[in-house]
Amino acid sequence: MSAADLPVQQDLHALYSDHHGWLLGWLRRRLGNAADAADLAHDAFLRLIVRPAPDGFASAGAARAYLRAMAQGLCTDLWRRREVEHAWLESLAAQPVAYAPSPEHQSLVIETLMEVGEWLGRLPEKARTAFIQAQIHGLSTREIADHMGVSMRMVQKYLAQAMLHLALIDAGLALSSIHRP
């Protein structure tokens, strides 16, 4: 650790000391589960280590507002992950008993599904809707246009936008201007 890192570490230590208990209580009330609350509180402070708040915090209220917003995002991620896990387990339960993927394979599938969900979440709403209807539900361009109340040309534009966006993400070149507002 360099001398320049010391003030940041001290600020983080003070932030942790002053607000960890509060954040843990907020998460415990929000989640109804002490173990999940402890995990997410830990994750929130880890995120601050990796990516500190750009301008620090002007007050304790500002720090708590930032931590609460970050924790809310972590809660949303947790709930989304649990929905994906639940859907995956339901899908597995519908398979013949002979097909039982290893826990490692199950974990890999869930991680992949979460990543795909994140990618889709970055698409503008209309492009995402058209893409899901085409790729997941197998609807034709005409059916999607009817469902969305737009022209077939607009559906083609949405699908092209989705494909370009996903290709850019896959290539690691996703531009912030493409991300939803």
N, C-alpha and C positions, 0 to 999 in steps of 0.2 A: 504494500500500500504506500503510495506516495504522500508527501506532505499536503498536496492539493486535494487528496481524497479525504483527509481527516475531517474538515468541516462538514462535508456531505455525510460521512459516517456518524458524526456527532448529532447532526440534524435528524438523521434517520433514527438514531437511538432515542433521542428526545421524543420524536413523533411516535415511536413504538411505545415508549414508557407512558406517554400522555394519553394515547388513544387506543391501544390494543384492547384493553378491558372493555371500553365502550363499544368498539367494533365487534368484539366477540359477543357481547350481550345483544347487540342489534341483530347480528346474524343468527344467534340462538333463537331469538323471538321470531325472526323471519322464516327460519328453516324448521324450527321445532325439533332440532337434533343437535346436541352438543358436539358430537364428533365431526359432523359436516361443518358446523360453525367454526370449529377450531381449524379444520383444514382450509377453509376459505379465508379466514383471517390470516393464516400463515401465507397463503397464496397472494393475498393483497399486499402484504409487506414485501414479499419476494418480488412482486412486480415493481414496487417502488425502488428496490435495489437495482433491478435491471434497467428500469426506465423511470428515473426520478421525475417528480413534477417539475415542469419547465421553469417556473418562477418561484418555487417554494410556496409557502402559505403565509398570508398576511395575518391570519388569526386562527385561533383554535376552531372557530366555526367553519372557516374555509377549509381547514384540514379535514374536519369531519365530513363536510359536504363532498369533498373529493374522495375520501375513503368510502363513504356510503355509495356514491355513484359507481366506483370501481367494484365494490362488493355486490351491488345490484347486478352488474354485468356478470360477475362470477356466479351469482345465484342463477341467472338466466342460462348460462353455459351449463351449469350442473343439472338443471331441470331438463334442458334440451338433451343432454347426454343420457339422462335416465330414460327419457322417452325413446331415444334411439335404442338403448339397451333393451328396454321392454319390448319394443317391436321386433328386435332381433331374436329375443328369447321366444316370443310367440311364434315367429317364423320357424325357429328350430323345433319347437314343440310339435309343429305340424308335419315335420319330416319323419320318415321311417326311423325307427330306433337304430338301425344299422348305420345311419348317417349321424355321427356324433363328432363334430369337429373338436379339436383339442382346445383347451383354454387359451393357448397362445393364438390359435387361428381365430377364435371368437373375439379376442381382444383386438387383433389386427382388423377384422371386419368392422368392429365398432369404431375404431379409430378412422378407418377409411370412410365409413358412413358419416362420421362427424365432419371430416374434411370436405366431403362432397356437399354436405349441408351448409358448411361455411362458405364454400364457393358459390353455391346457389344463392345464399343470403346476400352476397355482394352484388348480385344482378339487380338492375332496376325491376320494379314489380311486374310490369307488363311483359318484359323479356323473360323473367323467371316463370311467370304463369304460362306463357306460350311454350317455353322449353319443357316444362314439366308435363304439360298436356300432350306434347308431341312424343317425348322420350319415355315417360313413365306410363301414361295412359294410352299411348298409341293412336291419338286422334290425328285425323288428316288436317291439312291446312284449312280446308273449308269448315270442318267441324270446330276448329279452334276459333276461326273468324266469327262463326255464328255464336259460339259460347261467349267470346269476349266483346262482341258487338263492334267489331272493326273489320276492315277490308282484308282480303287474303294477302294483298301486297303488304299491309302493316304487319300481319303475322309473319310473313317472310322476313321483313325487316327486323322484327323482334327476335326471331330465331337466329338470324345472322349475327345480331348484336350479342346474343347469348353465347353463340359458338366462338365468336372473336374474343369476348371477355374471358371465357373459360380457357381458351387456348393461351391467352396472355397470362392468366394466373398460373396455368400449368407450366408455362415457360419461365415463370418467376418475374414477369415483366408487367404485372398488373399496374395500371396507372391510377393514381388517386382520383383523377378526374372521371374515371369510369365508375368508381364506387358510388353506391347510392348516397343521396344527401343525408 
